[in-house]
Amino acid sequence: MDAAAFRRACGVFATGITVATVMGRDGKPHGLTANSFCSISLHPPMVLVCVAHKAATHGPFASASSFAINILSENQKDLSVRFSSSHANRFEGVGWRKGESGAPVLEGALAVLECVTRERIEAGDHTIFLGEARRATVNDGRPLVYFGGGYGELK
Ligand SMILES: Cc1cc2nc3c(=O)[nH]c(=O)nc-3n(C[C@H](O)[C@H](O)[C@H](O)COP(=O)(O)O)c2cc1C
């Protein structure tokens, strides 16, 4: 298997972009940019997100009992960049609040799914986190889009 071809092929699957968040045991918010989000089931409402073992956020994710999926709107590209790059404090200057499940909810997100962690499945170099959605909120707006390694907006 050619790794570059694998990445290129997966990269033409256009996605939205989320910031997946948890509250750490240290009492601090943690989050990373993730486009591996997927809705799975309606009854019960379940979603998944995959987090790389090597991500600094993996530890807090693995020990948290809840997480939030913040689906970014087209004017939140700066958040996607910030939550995917090294930044001393990614939440500095970012509007957020603790959601009902305890996980951080970002201000201005297009939609937010607050989830209770149900399962952690090891898959290659990632862990798949399955969550049961307890609360979903949607705001007006358009999504930020990722395609072929770059950001875009829906026309
Ligand atoms: C558009 C985009 C989507 C990403 N999706 C994921 C993902 O689904 N899972 C993941 O583990 N990393 C993903 N990443 C990479 C992480 O955001 C990045 O490696 C991570 O934040 C590294 O920081 P950390 O080690 O502090 O967590 C994505 C990056 C970008 C730019």
The ligand as a Tripos MOL2 file, in Angstrom:
@<TRIPOS>MOLECULE
LIG
   31    33     1     0     0
SMALL
NO_CHARGES

@<TRIPOS>ATOM
      1 C1         -8.5160   19.5070    9.0140 C.3       1 LIG1
      2 C2         -7.8290   18.6800   10.0610 C.ar      1 LIG1
      3 C3         -8.4340   17.5270   10.5300 C.ar      1 LIG1
      4 C4         -7.8220   16.7390   11.5100 C.ar      1 LIG1
      5 N1         -8.4680   15.6230   11.9700 N.ar      1 LIG1
      6 C5         -7.8900   14.8870   12.9470 C.ar      1 LIG1
      7 C6         -8.5800   13.7660   13.5010 C.ar      1 LIG1
      8 O1         -9.6950   13.4290   13.1090 O.2       1 LIG1
      9 N2         -7.9700   13.0610   14.4850 N.ar      1 LIG1
     10 C7         -6.7190   13.4050   14.9580 C.ar      1 LIG1
     11 O2         -6.2080   12.7270   15.8560 O.2       1 LIG1
     12 N3         -6.0470   14.4700   14.4540 N.ar      1 LIG1
     13 C8         -6.6110   15.2270   13.4850 C.ar      1 LIG1
     14 N4         -5.9640   16.3260   12.9920 N.ar      1 LIG1
     15 C9         -4.6580   16.6860   13.5430 C.3       1 LIG1
     16 C10        -4.8070   17.3130   14.9160 C.3       1 LIG1
     17 O3         -5.6710   18.4260   14.9290 O.3       1 LIG1
     18 C11        -3.4010   17.7370   15.4260 C.3       1 LIG1
     19 O4         -2.4590   16.7910   15.1030 O.3       1 LIG1
     20 C12        -3.4460   17.7940   16.9020 C.3       1 LIG1
     21 O5         -4.2170   18.8730   17.2900 O.3       1 LIG1
     22 C13        -2.0460   17.8850   17.4540 C.3       1 LIG1
     23 O6         -2.0710   18.5430   18.6630 O.3       1 LIG1
     24 P1         -2.0570   17.7960   20.0830 P.3       1 LIG1
     25 O7         -0.9410   16.8090   20.0130 O.co2     1 LIG1
     26 O8         -1.7770   18.9270   21.0220 O.co2     1 LIG1
     27 O9         -3.4080   17.1850   20.2970 O.co2     1 LIG1
     28 C14        -6.5620   17.1170   12.0210 C.ar      1 LIG1
     29 C15        -5.9420   18.2970   11.5490 C.ar      1 LIG1
     30 C16        -6.5810   19.0690   10.5820 C.ar      1 LIG1
     31 C17        -5.9100   20.3390   10.1080 C.3       1 LIG1
@<TRIPOS>BOND
     1     1     2 1
     2     2     3 ar
     3     2    30 ar
     4     3     4 ar
     5     4     5 ar
     6     4    28 ar
     7     5     6 ar
     8     6     7 ar
     9     6    13 1
    10     7     8 2
    11     7     9 ar
    12     9    10 ar
    13    10    11 2
    14    10    12 ar
    15    12    13 ar
    16    13    14 ar
    17    14    15 1
    18    14    28 ar
    19    15    16 1
    20    16    17 1
    21    16    18 1
    22    18    19 1
    23    18    20 1
    24    20    21 1
    25    20    22 1
    26    22    23 1
    27    23    24 1
    28    24    25 2
    29    24    26 1
    30    24    27 1
    31    28    29 ar
    32    29    30 ar
    33    30    31 1
@<TRIPOS>SUBSTRUCTURE
     1 LIG1         1 GROUP 0 **** ****
